Amino acid sequence: MQLVFGNKNYSSWSMRPWVLMKQAGIAFEERKIRFDAFTPESNFKTELARVTPTGRVPALLDGDLTVWDTLAIAEYLAEKYPALQLWPADTKARARARSVCAEMHSGFMALRSHFPMNIEARLPEVGQRVLAEQPAVRADVERLVQMWTGLLEASGGPLLFGTFSIADAYFAPVVMRLHTYGVPVPPAVAAYMERVRALPGVAAWIADALAEQDFLDFEEPYRTHR
């Protein structure tokens, strides 16, 4: 299998299936397509047009099959490798895991807009200002804290559903956003975030992101240079 993805420093959607596969021990080849101007004739769009009809990353290639969209990739992998139990084994827990992933997939727009993923940056002063000025971002953070706290309490930890699952991979980019912008969270949530960052799959993505040294101004609403 081959996973097609964008810049590791900025591409939150790419991070999810990459971390999932790496952490679960699923072998795959990497194919990074660097972000650029995203115009129809750009290299990014030209390369992706050969892979997926959406023109977006990530995409998973498995033989003659192309699976696009992060959640579809996760579901495909869960079906392809049932022994890995990428979703929780318990029916009710599995339904909750799918629910929170779907909520992330379609929601948290304010947090995504004002806190774009930028692993290399440290912007706590921006985080403080945004939280003060944007009630929708505060509401998103409050919902995340409520969600993660409830799941950790129900499962007993150390991860959202006890052991590593698609849900942890799905929220790994959110963990990185909250870390970048220094968002204050309760101790139990902060401890969960540190455990996620320490997962070998997440740590490997972070290391690669830091090694890119690729400053893209259109991905940098809060900085003019590194």
Protein Blocks (a to p, Z undefined) as FASTA:
>chain_A
ZZddddfklmmmlmmmmmmmmmnopacddddddddehpakbmklmmmmmmbmnlpacddd
ehjaccehjklmmmmmmmmmmmnomacfblklmmmmmmmmmmmmmgoklmmmmmccdfkb
ccfklmmmmmmmmmklmmmmmmmmmmmmmmmmmnopabfnopacfklmmmmmmmmmmmmn
opacdfklmmmmmmmmmpmklmmmmmmmmmnopacfklmmkbcbZZ
